[in-house]
Amino acid sequence: MTYNTKLLDKAKRHPEKQKNPDRPAGRKPDWIRVPAPQGKNFTQTRDIMRKGKLTTVCEEAGCPNIGECWQQKHATFMILGEVCTRACAFCNIATGKPDKVDKLEPLRVGVAVMKMGLKHVVVTAVDRDDLKDGGADHFVKTIQAIRLKSPKTTIEILPGDYKGRIEDIDHVIAGKPDVFNHNLETVPRLYPTIRPGARYFRSLRLLERVKDVSPSIFTKSGMMVGLGETKEEVGQVMDDMRAARIDFITIGQYLQPTSKHAPVMKWWTPDEFKELESMARAKGFLMVSATPLTRSSHHAGDDFKKLKEAREKRYGISSVAVE
């Protein structure tokens, strides 16, 4: 199945959204446009994924940065299949009944990381509410496989909320990723319509739990703007994140995947993103990335280096962040 086919087959990907009225996204502003994916390295990255029978969130979510990242031989692996058990109004990942968990997938991810020579890797997953542990053990096995095949690679994970089950959250934390990322996505007022399967404070508590159990792990969270939130609401989310001791915040413009998804309510300008960046820095985050095209895993390797430098500069230590 090709990248374009996956994006066009929206009826199969999102059966729950087909009764929604068509809400065309309209013309994108100039600052949100990106070149079409191309280049030798892009093709090589795509071939490694195909041969390894691996899934990337770059393709599944229709990320606008896929051309840039794959050309640089960076990719975000998506484990536990390509079908999600939840149906967020903003997301382009397919919704439905997932396939059986592929027990060899962690090893294939490890081999791909080794072949690509990645210094830093990001691994995310679909939500698997059909599994007793939500896929937590599969995540841990993937971390272990990467460390086996590419021991010098630093690992950033982007797991689900495990419905708040402490034992599953702690199991993943015990895998000792270098960065634990979990996106809040939007402001709490919009959760019922935009992220109905999740709970705002459950996600916050998950990230707080990481710091409680293992303070040396960097925590990271992101949100989209353009769904109808106010600047004041975004500021409150920032405050909530800092209260949960989150190190790194990412903020990007929401892009409507299809006419059946939640509509873009506002195109935030580059100057407004600079204001959001200034707000976040003033609130004490170690790292801030706030641009229209910012995504959770965009430039993750370079950002990890900056994170370590920022922590050492602020606290004079490199191993454990002191709040």
N, C-alpha and C positions, 0 to 999 in steps of 0.2 A: 504494500500500500504506500503510495507516494505522499509527500507532504501536502500537495494541493488537494489530493483526493480526500485526505483526512479532514481538511478544513471545509470542503464543499459538502460533505455528506452530513449536513446538519440535522436532518430528520432522524437519522439513525443515532447520531451522537447525543441528541438532546430531545428524546421523545416527550419528556415532561414539559418542554417549552413550546411545543408546536401549537398549542391553543392560545398562546400569547398573541396579542395584536402585533402586526409589523410596525417596528419603530426604527426607520432608517437612520443610520448614524450621521448622514450628511457629510459634507466636505471637511476633511481634517485641516487644521491650520498648518501653515508652512513649517512651523517649528517641530511638528510631530512626524514629519515625513522621513522615511529611511530608504536607502537603496535596496533594490531587489537582491536576494541572496545569490552569490556567485563566487567563483574563484577556486583555485586548485585545492587549497586547504579545506575549504567548505566541502568540496566533493569528497576528500579523503575522510573527513570527520563523519560525514553521512555514511560512507561505505563501512567504516568501523562499526557504526551503530547497526547497520543492516546485517552485516556478517555476524555480529555478536547477538543478534535478535534482541536488541535493547531498545528501550523506550526513553525518550527525552521529553522533558516538560517544554523545551524549546519548540518542538513541533506540536505537541498535543495542545498546548495553551496558545499557540499562534503568536509567540513572543516577537515583538518588532525588532529585537536585537539579534535574531538568529544569524543573520548574515555576518555581522561583525564578530560575534562570539565564535561561530564555527570556523570562520576564516582564520581566527587566532588559535584554533584547535581547543577551544573551551566548550564544554557542554554540561548541562545539568541533567543528571540521570534521574529517571522516574521509575521507581520500583513498585512491585506488587501489582503489576499489570497496567492496563491503560483505560480501565473502566472504574469510575468512582461511584461509591454508594450514596454520595450526597449530590445535591443539585443546586449549587450556588448560582445566583442570578447573573454573576459577572464572568463565570468561568467557562472556557471552551473545552475543557476535558470531558470526554464522554461519560454519560451517566447511565447506570443500569446494573445488571447482575454481573459481577466480576467473574473471571475464570478462576480455576484452582491455582493456588500459589505455586509458582515455579521454584522449586527448591535449589535449582542450579543457577538461578539468576544472580545471587550474590557473587559467585565465583566469576561469572561472565562480566560483571561490572568491574571486579578487581583486575581481570585480564585486560579489559578495555582501558582502564586507567593507566595500567603499565604500558600498553602499546602507545597510548597518546602522550606518555611522558608528562602527565599532569603533576604540577607542584602543589596544586590545591584543587580539590574536587567538591562539587555540591551534589548532594543526593536528596531528592524529595520523593514523595509517594502519593498515590491516590489515597483517599480515605477508604478504609476497609472495615466498616462497621459490621460486616458479616462475619468477621473473625473474632474469636474469643478475646485475643489480646490486641486486636486492631492492627496486627502486623508488626508489633513491637520487636519480637524476636527476629523476624526477617530483617528488620533494620539493623539490629545488632550484628547479625551474621554478615550483612553487607559491609559494615564498618570493619569487621574482622578480616574479611576477604581482601579488602583494599589494603589493609595494613600488611597482610601476608604477601600480596603481589607487588605492592609499591610502598614499602615501609616509610619512605621519606615524604610521602604525600600528606599534606594536612587535609582534614576532613570537616566539611560543613554539612550539617543535615537540616532538613526542613520537614519534620514529621507533622502528623495531625495532632489532634488534642486527646486522643484515646478516651474520649468522653470523661476526662478527669480522673481516670483510674490511676491511683498513685503507684501501684505495683508495676504497671506497664510503663509509666513515665520514668520511674526509677531504674527500670531495666535498661531503657535506652540511654539514660544519663550515665549508667555504669559502663556503657560502651566507650565512654570518654571521647566524644567528638571534640574537635577543637572549637567549633562554633555550633551553637544550638539556635536555630532560627525557627520561629513560628510566627506567621503573619496574623496580625489583628484584622487586617484588610480594610476596615471601615470604622466609622463611629458607632457607638452602641445604639443610637436611635434607629439606624438603618439595618441592624442585624435581622429583624424579622422578615424583611423583604429581600435583602441582599445576601445574607449568610444564614438562612433559616436553620440549618443543621448544627450550627455552632452556638456557643455562648460566650459573650465578650469577656466576662470576668473569669470564666473557666480557662480561657486562653491566657489571660494575664497570670492566673495562679500557676499555670504550667510553667511559664517562663520564670516566675518567682521561685518555683520549686527547684529549677536548675541551679540558681544561685545559692539556695539554701543547702543543697546537697553537694554541689561541686563549684565553689566560687571561681575557680581558675578557668572554667569554660566560659567563653564569650557568649553572650546572649544577643540576639538580633531580632528585630521585628519590623514589618513593613505595612504600609497602608496605601490605598489608592485615593486620589481625589477626583472629583468630577461626577460623583454619584448623588450629589444633593446636599453634602455636608457644608457646614459653615466653617469659617476660619477659627472661630471660638471653639467649636467642637473639636477641630483638629488639635488645637492647643491643649484641650483637656485630655485627649488621648496621649499626647506627649507627656503630660504630667503623670498620667496613670502608668505609662511605661517606665518613667524614671522612678516612681514609687516601687515598681517591681524590679528595679536595678538593671534594666535593660541597657546594654552598652551601645548598641548601634541601631539607628532608625533609618529606614529607607522610605521615601515617598515618591510616587510616580503618578502620572496621569492615567486614569481608567480609559481603556479603549474597548468599545463595544464589539465583541467577536462576530455576532450576527444580528439581524434585525429582530430576532426573538429574545435576545438578551436585554438586560437592564439598559436603558438609554443613557447616553452621556448628557448630563444635566448642565455641565459647564466645562469649557476648556480653560484650565488655569494657565496663565501666561508664564513665560520664563521669569519675569520680574516677580510674580507672585510666588513662584517656587523659591526664589532667592530669599524672599521674606520668610517663608516656612523654614528654610535652612537656618536663617539667623535666629528664629524663635527656638528651634531645636538645640542649637549650639548654646544659647543662653540658658537653657534648662539643664545643661550638664551632660549630654550624651558624649561618649568618647568619639563617636563617628556619626556623621550625618551625610546621607546622599539624598538630595531632593532636586530632581529635574523631571521634565515631562517624560523622558524615556527611561528613568530609573526603574529597575526591577530588582527583586531580591537577590538574584545570583549574578547580576551584571557587574563585571569587574571584581568578582568576589575574591580572586587571588590577590590582586593588588590591594584591595581593601583590607584583607587579612593582615598584610604586612603593616599597613597604616594603623590598624587596630592595636597591634602589638607595640608599635612605636608610641602611640597615644597613651596607652596604659603605663608604659615605662616612664614617659615624660611626666604624667600626672602623679603617679604613685611612687616612682623610683624603683619599681619592681617589675619583673616580666612574667612571673609565674602565677600570682594570685592578685586579683583586683580587690582592693579594700575600699568599701563604700563609706 
